[in-house]
Amino acid sequence: MRDPLLLAFDTSGPVGSVVAATGREVRARVVLARQAAHASGLLPAIDEVLEEAGVGRRDLDGLVVGEGPGSFTGVRVAAATAKGLGRALALPVRAVSSLAAAALATEAGPVRYALFDARAERVYGGCWGVGGERVETLVEPHARELRDLLAGDVPGGAAFTGDGALRHRALIEGAGFDVVEPGPDRTLADGLVEYCARARVDPIHELGAWEPAYVRAAGAERLWSA
């Protein structure tokens, strides 16, 4: 049985990304560096990735979308695109935490705590164990003050990654934890593909009714609009 051809994309943060992959092998990648252009640039980026990979939309076996948390607008852009393509192409759509994608997009040891910046000292965070072939969720995605997070029950041996970790590197390292940057060719879309290769992710059953994971709907809007 051949590995499925997947299209994965995420626009939850400042840098968006799209990849086409066969199993874990990334065949093409496009980075969306301008956050303000995610809404207008995602579909052209998808077409560019498919062209570079030498495949068409009808060749795809499934879609993987980063479901947030993150920029409220960016998360909605990715979700709407996944819904539209999933329906139009009759493809299964899988949703994966964007934080989990960040954890899988870096080589940071067996315990990885991903953080996304939510302004001031507020972050979205989640922690995963990746020491074996499978992925284990150690701390579910959440929104917290960073100082409260660091003073709480951080899993032993955790290394921090993600844009929130890079922004608050001094505070995190001052608390005794390592901060690890992702590799130059490892995007959140790469992390989505890696996560699906290592964890069971069922397709969304009711695509029309599905909503992304804002962590806390009202809180997400408040954090990002403050």
N, C-alpha and C positions, 0 to 999 in steps of 0.2 A: 504494500500500500504506500503510495507516495505521500510525502508531507504536504499539508495544505498550503495553498498560496494565500497569504493574508495581507490585507492592507490595514496598517495601524496608524493612528494619528492622535495628537494631543495638542490642545491650545489653552491649557489651563494656566500657564504662566507667561512670563515675559518672552520666552522663546518657544515657538511652536515647532512641531516636527511631524513628518510623514515618512513612513517607510513601507516598502513592499518586501515581503520575506517569504521564503519557502522553508517552513519549519522554523529553525533558529537562524537560518542563513539570510542575512539582509542582502537583497539584490539591488536596492536603490534607496536613496535617502534625500530628502529635501528639508532644509531648516528655514523656518520663518522667523527672521530676526526682529522684525518690527511688530510689536504687540498690537499697535493700532491698525495694522493691515491684516490681522488674522481672519477677520470676517470675509474680506474680499479676496484674500490670498489662498485660503485653504483649498478650494476646489481646483484652481489652477495648479497648485502644488501637487495635488493628488494626480492630476493628469500628467504632470511632468514626471512624477515618480513611476507611474505605470509605463510611460513611454521609454524612460531610461531602463526599466526592467524588461522591456520588450513584451509586455502583456497588455491586454485590454481589460476593461471593467468586467466583461462577461467571463473572463478567465479566473476571476477571483473565487475563492472558496469561502471567504468570510471576512468580516470587519472586526477590528478591535479598537475601541475608543477609550481614551482617558476620561474617566467620569468625574474628575475633580478630587478634592477641593482645589480652590484657586480663584482666579479672576472670575467673577460671576458671569461677565459677558463672554469670556473665552470658553468657559465650560459649556455655556449654552450654545455657542457656535459649533463646537465639536459634537455635542449631542444632536443638534438639529441636522447636521450633515450626516451623521451616522444613521439617523432615522430615515432621512430622505434617500440615501443610497441603499440602505437595507431594504426598504420597501420597493424601490424602483428595480433593483437587481435581484430581489427575492433571496437575499443573502442572510445568513445568521449573523447577528451582531453580539459581540461580547464586550462587556464593560469592566474595566480594571481601574482600581484606585490610581490616580496620578502620582500619589505619594509612593505607592508600591512600585510604580514604574521608575521613579527616581531612585529607589533603593536598589532595584535590579540593574540600573544603568551605570553602576559604579562598581569598582573593585575595592570594597571598604571593609573586608573581613566578614566573618560569619554572622554578625549582628549589625544591622544597618538601620539607623534612625533617620528617616527623611523629614526634612523641614522645608516648608514654603513660607516665605515672608508674607505677613499680613499687616505690615506697617507697625511703627513704634517697636515695641518688644513683643508683639503678638505674632503667633505662628500657627500654621496648620502642621500637624505632625502625625507620624505613625511609624511603627518599628516592626521589622521583619527579620526572622532567622533564615539564613540562606546557606548554612554550612553544608547541608546535604544536597541531594538532587531535588528535593522538594522544598517548597517555601512555606514557612510557618508564620502566621500573624501573631506577634508578641504584644503589640499595643495597637488597638484599633485606631483608625484616623480620628483626629480630634482637633479642636481649636482651643489654644490656651495661651496664657502669658508665658514667655520663655523662662523667666526666673522660676515660676511655679513648676514648670515641666522639669527643669534641671534639679530642682530641690525634691522632686518626687521619686517614684520608683522607676528609674531608668534601667532597663535590662543590662545585666553585667556584660562588659566587653563591647558595649554599643559604640559604634563610630557614627558620626553625624555627617549627613550629606544633603544636597539640595540648596536652592538659592537662599533659603532662610538660614541655613547653617553657614554659608559663606558670608552673608551679611553680618551675622552675629558671631563670627569666628572668635573674637577676643573673649566674649562672655562665655562661650561654650568651652574653649580651651582653658580659660581661667577656672572653670568648674571641674577640670580634670579629664575632659573628654577630647577625643581626636576629631578633627574635621577633615573630610576627604573630598576632593574635587572629582567630578566624573571625568572619564577619559575624553579626549578631544572628539572622538567619533561616536560617543554614546549619548544619544538623546532620549527623551522620555518615550518616544515612539519605539526606540530600540528596547527600552525597558518593558514596554507593553508586550512585545513579542517574546522576550525572555521569560516574563512572568507566565504567559500562556503555555510556554514549553515546559514549565516546571510545576504548574499548579492546575488543578481542574477548574476551568471557568465555563460554566454553562451559558449557552446563548440566552439572551433576554427573551422571555416567553411572550410577554405582551409589549411589543415595541412601542405601540402608540401611547400606552399608559406609563411607560418608563420615564423616570426623571433622574438626572445625574445626582451624584452624592455631594451635596453642598455642605455636608457635615451638620450644620444647623442652618436652615434656610434663612431665617431672619438674621441670624448672627453673621452669615456669610456676606449678605448685603451690607450690614453695618460695618464689618471689618474693612471691606474694600472700598467703601464710600466715605469713610471717616476722613 
